[in-house]
Amino acid sequence: MIPSILTVVTTTDARAKAEALARGSVEARVAACAQVSGPVTSVYRWQGAIETAEEWRVEFKTTEARYAALEAHLLAAHDYETPELLATPVARAGADYARWVERETTAP
């Protein structure tokens, strides 16, 4: 059976922070891998004002079974008061890749 894979996205305000979130999640085995991209320009409403900020995007690959652990890890590690955490199911994935994601997010 092919495991259910998710992509999970967050953003942060510095490349070093994005890389730390990526590395920490892979080290903790709550994500198999993560890609850092940016900078991107984000426009959002925060505390009654429209804000524009330069951010870095981090996309994680994990399994449905490990999402709660990844979310808990990111909430503890992230310095934003309300970090963006968006999980999207992957409709199709290569069987070998999906099994690799599952292996890499399973404790040894």
Secondary structure, 3 states (H helix, E strand, C coil): CCCCEEEEEEEECCHHHHHHHHHHHHHCCCCCEEEEEEEEEEEEEECCEEEEEEEEEEEEEEEHHHHHHHHHHHHHHCCCCCCCCEEEECCCCCHHHHHHHHHHCCCC
